[in-house]
């Protein structure tokens, strides 16, 4: 069994991650309130008018898409677009492996092909998640949204993106194409904790930032929709709403989502 010193050394590095996560949250709170507020206003306005906020992220940015909807404390109005060929990471190697996903997200034209499957309305908007802001698929989608005249919200690491070379033939990075840019606060390279004996850091931070931003937007939009007389159909646990009401709330949210996305 490990002795106390060994246990403490491991715990110290674990606590380093928590401290790094706190710095991300503090950075978002102190520097990103204004763009998050702009995103809240845009999303609430579009949803209240019957529009949809489409969400897309490749790789691990998919987690932010699913964090927005559907889950407890979330509501329709947000439309997750998940492309399994770009986000199916559990196989790692072999069929549907990581190498294929990383290759595909930098094939130009794939983004336009993905969004060509949907019909976008004049009151819609797009929210794109990308730590690097350089993958070709998100640049494709951002360019297509600009062509359609729809606003784009980008959630990205500005530190990482500014240090990265563009991969798309247009020469653009995501933050250069967005109407609203929200910095997820993660450092260049994403991983945050240095360990003696390793020459590269461990413990990525973008998921912490993305999750906080998504839920800040979600809460702000709910408040604004209530103020507009359009309270959202929120999915709630039976521990909060009771078993029968929780079931009704789930069904109401699913039915509303079905109706709002039927035109797609």
C-alpha positions as CSV (number, residue, x, y, z in Angstrom):
1,X,0.0,0.0,0.0
2,X,1.1,3.6,-0.6
3,X,2.5,5.5,2.3
4,X,1.2,8.9,3.5
5,X,3.9,10.8,1.6
6,X,3.0,9.1,-1.7
7,X,-0.7,9.7,-1.1
8,X,-0.1,13.4,-0.4
9,X,2.0,13.9,-3.5
10,X,-0.8,12.5,-5.7
11,X,-3.4,14.5,-3.9
12,X,-1.3,17.7,-4.3
13,X,-1.4,17.4,-8.0
14,X,-5.1,16.6,-7.9
15,X,-5.6,19.8,-5.9
16,X,-3.5,21.7,-8.5
17,X,-6.2,20.8,-11.0
18,X,-8.9,22.2,-8.8
19,X,-7.0,25.4,-8.4
20,X,-6.5,25.7,-12.2
21,X,-10.2,25.1,-12.6
22,X,-11.0,27.9,-10.2
23,X,-8.8,30.3,-12.2
24,X,-10.8,29.4,-15.3
25,X,-14.1,30.1,-13.6
26,X,-12.7,33.4,-12.1
27,X,-11.5,34.4,-15.5
28,X,-14.9,33.7,-17.1
29,X,-16.6,35.6,-14.3
30,X,-14.4,38.7,-14.5
31,X,-13.8,39.0,-18.3
32,X,-16.6,37.2,-20.1
33,X,-19.7,38.5,-18.5
34,X,-20.4,41.0,-21.3
35,X,-20.2,38.6,-24.2
36,X,-22.1,36.0,-22.2
37,X,-24.8,38.6,-21.6
38,X,-24.9,39.4,-25.4
39,X,-25.3,35.7,-26.1
40,X,-28.1,35.5,-23.5
41,X,-29.9,38.4,-25.2
42,X,-29.5,36.9,-28.6
43,X,-30.6,33.4,-27.7
44,X,-33.7,34.6,-25.7
45,X,-34.8,36.9,-28.5
46,X,-34.5,34.3,-31.1
47,X,-36.2,31.6,-29.1
48,X,-39.0,33.9,-28.1
49,X,-39.6,34.6,-31.8
50,X,-39.9,30.9,-32.6
51,X,-36.3,30.5,-33.7
52,X,-33.7,27.8,-32.8
53,X,-30.2,28.1,-31.4
54,X,-28.3,25.4,-33.2
55,X,-25.3,23.9,-31.3
56,X,-22.3,22.2,-32.8
57,X,-18.9,21.0,-31.7
58,X,-16.6,18.3,-32.9
59,X,-14.4,16.1,-30.7
60,X,-14.7,16.6,-27.0
61,X,-16.5,19.9,-27.7
62,X,-19.6,17.7,-28.2
63,X,-19.9,17.6,-24.4
64,X,-20.9,21.3,-24.4
65,X,-23.6,20.7,-27.0
66,X,-25.2,17.9,-24.9
67,X,-24.8,20.0,-21.7
68,X,-27.2,22.6,-23.1
69,X,-30.0,20.2,-24.0
70,X,-31.5,17.7,-23.1
71,X,-30.8,17.2,-19.4
72,X,-32.1,18.2,-16.0
73,X,-32.5,22.0,-15.8
74,X,-32.6,22.5,-19.6
75,X,-35.3,23.4,-22.0
76,X,-36.2,23.4,-25.7
77,X,-35.1,26.2,-28.0
78,X,-31.6,24.8,-28.3
79,X,-31.0,22.3,-31.1
80,X,-28.0,20.0,-30.6
81,X,-26.2,18.9,-33.8
82,X,-24.0,15.9,-33.1
83,X,-22.0,14.2,-35.9
84,X,-21.0,10.8,-34.5
85,X,-18.2,10.4,-37.0
86,X,-16.5,13.3,-35.3
87,X,-17.3,12.6,-31.7
88,X,-17.4,8.8,-31.1
89,X,-14.3,8.6,-29.0
90,X,-14.8,5.4,-26.9
91,X,-13.5,3.0,-29.6
92,X,-10.2,5.0,-29.8
93,X,-8.6,2.6,-32.3
94,X,-10.0,0.3,-35.0
95,X,-13.4,1.0,-36.5
96,X,-14.7,4.5,-35.7
97,X,-11.4,5.3,-34.1
98,X,-9.9,8.5,-33.0
99,X,-7.6,8.8,-36.0
100,X,-10.5,8.8,-38.3
101,X,-12.4,11.5,-36.3
102,X,-9.3,13.8,-36.1
103,X,-8.8,13.4,-39.9
104,X,-12.5,14.0,-40.8
105,X,-12.8,17.2,-38.7
106,X,-10.2,18.8,-41.0
107,X,-11.7,17.8,-44.3
108,X,-12.9,21.0,-45.9
109,X,-16.5,20.8,-47.1
110,X,-17.7,18.4,-44.4
111,X,-19.2,21.2,-42.4
112,X,-21.3,22.5,-45.3
113,X,-22.4,18.9,-46.0
114,X,-23.5,18.5,-42.3
115,X,-25.6,21.7,-42.2
116,X,-27.0,21.0,-45.7
117,X,-29.2,18.4,-44.0
118,X,-31.1,21.2,-42.1
119,X,-33.4,24.1,-43.1
120,X,-32.5,27.2,-41.1
121,X,-35.0,29.9,-40.4
122,X,-34.5,33.7,-40.3
123,X,-34.8,33.8,-36.5
124,X,-32.2,31.0,-35.9
125,X,-28.6,31.4,-34.7
126,X,-25.6,29.1,-34.4
127,X,-23.4,28.4,-31.3
128,X,-20.1,26.7,-32.1
129,X,-17.8,25.2,-29.6
130,X,-14.1,24.6,-30.5
131,X,-11.1,24.9,-28.1
132,X,-8.7,25.6,-30.9
133,X,-11.1,27.4,-33.2
134,X,-9.1,26.1,-36.2
135,X,-10.7,22.8,-37.2
136,X,-12.0,22.9,-40.8
137,X,-15.5,21.6,-39.9
138,X,-16.4,24.4,-37.5
139,X,-14.9,27.0,-39.9
140,X,-17.0,25.5,-42.7
141,X,-20.1,25.9,-40.6
142,X,-19.3,29.4,-39.5
143,X,-18.8,30.5,-43.1
144,X,-22.1,28.9,-44.1
145,X,-23.9,30.7,-41.3
146,X,-22.4,34.0,-42.5
147,X,-23.6,33.2,-46.0
148,X,-27.1,32.5,-44.7
149,X,-27.0,35.7,-42.6
150,X,-27.4,34.0,-39.3
151,X,-25.5,35.2,-36.2
152,X,-22.7,33.0,-34.8
153,X,-21.7,32.6,-31.2
154,X,-18.2,31.1,-30.7
155,X,-17.0,29.5,-27.5
156,X,-13.3,29.0,-27.8
157,X,-9.9,29.4,-26.1
158,X,-8.6,32.7,-27.4
159,X,-5.1,32.0,-25.9
160,X,-4.9,28.7,-27.8
161,X,-6.4,30.0,-31.0
162,X,-4.3,33.1,-31.3
163,X,-1.1,30.9,-31.1
164,X,-2.4,28.3,-33.6
165,X,-2.0,28.3,-37.4
166,X,-5.3,28.3,-39.4
167,X,-6.0,24.9,-41.0
168,X,-8.9,26.0,-43.2
169,X,-8.1,27.2,-46.8
170,X,-9.9,30.5,-46.0
171,X,-7.2,31.3,-43.5
172,X,-9.8,32.1,-40.9
173,X,-10.1,31.0,-37.2
174,X,-13.5,30.7,-35.5
175,X,-13.2,33.8,-33.4
176,X,-12.6,35.9,-36.5
177,X,-15.9,34.8,-38.0
178,X,-18.2,35.0,-35.0
179,X,-20.6,37.8,-34.0
180,X,-20.1,37.0,-30.3
181,X,-16.9,35.5,-29.0
182,X,-16.8,33.9,-25.5
183,X,-13.4,32.8,-24.2
184,X,-13.6,29.5,-22.3
185,X,-10.5,30.5,-20.3
186,X,-8.5,27.3,-21.0
187,X,-4.8,27.7,-21.7
188,X,-3.0,27.0,-24.9
189,X,-2.7,23.2,-25.2
190,X,-5.8,22.8,-22.9
191,X,-4.0,20.6,-20.2
192,X,-3.2,22.6,-17.0
193,X,-1.2,20.6,-14.5
194,X,2.6,20.1,-14.6
195,X,4.1,17.0,-13.0
196,X,7.7,16.4,-12.2
197,X,9.0,13.7,-14.5
198,X,6.5,14.5,-17.3
199,X,7.5,17.1,-20.0
200,X,3.9,17.8,-20.9
201,X,0.9,18.8,-18.7
202,X,-2.2,16.7,-17.9
203,X,-5.7,17.6,-17.0
204,X,-7.6,19.6,-19.7
205,X,-9.6,22.7,-18.7
206,X,-11.8,23.5,-21.7
207,X,-14.6,21.3,-20.5
208,X,-14.7,23.2,-17.2
209,X,-15.0,26.5,-19.1
210,X,-17.4,25.3,-21.7
211,X,-19.7,23.8,-19.1
212,X,-19.8,26.9,-17.0
213,X,-20.5,29.1,-20.0
214,X,-23.3,26.9,-21.3
215,X,-25.1,26.9,-18.0
216,X,-24.6,30.6,-17.5
217,X,-26.2,31.2,-20.9
218,X,-29.0,28.7,-20.1
219,X,-29.9,30.3,-16.8
220,X,-29.8,33.8,-18.3
221,X,-32.0,32.8,-21.2
222,X,-34.5,31.2,-18.8
223,X,-34.7,34.4,-16.9
224,X,-35.2,36.5,-20.0
225,X,-37.9,34.2,-21.4
226,X,-39.8,34.5,-18.2
227,X,-39.6,38.3,-18.4
228,X,-40.9,38.1,-22.0
229,X,-43.9,36.0,-20.9
230,X,-42.5,32.9,-22.5
231,X,-41.4,30.7,-19.6
232,X,-39.6,27.6,-20.9
233,X,-40.6,24.0,-20.5
234,X,-37.8,22.9,-18.1
235,X,-36.9,19.3,-17.6
236,X,-36.9,18.6,-13.9
237,X,-36.0,15.7,-11.6
238,X,-38.7,14.0,-9.6
239,X,-36.8,14.9,-6.5
240,X,-37.5,18.6,-7.3
241,X,-40.9,18.4,-9.1
242,X,-42.4,15.1,-7.8
243,X,-42.7,11.9,-9.8
244,X,-45.8,12.6,-11.8
245,X,-45.0,16.3,-12.5
246,X,-41.5,15.4,-13.5
247,X,-42.9,13.0,-16.1
248,X,-45.2,15.6,-17.4
249,X,-42.4,18.2,-17.7
250,X,-40.3,15.7,-19.6
251,X,-43.1,15.0,-22.0
252,X,-43.9,18.7,-22.4
253,X,-40.2,19.5,-23.2
254,X,-39.9,16.6,-25.7
255,X,-43.2,17.5,-27.4
256,X,-42.1,21.2,-27.7
257,X,-38.7,20.2,-29.0
258,X,-40.4,17.9,-31.6
259,X,-42.6,20.7,-32.8
260,X,-39.9,23.4,-32.9
261,X,-37.5,21.1,-34.9
262,X,-40.1,19.6,-37.3
263,X,-39.3,22.2,-40.0
264,X,-35.7,21.1,-40.1
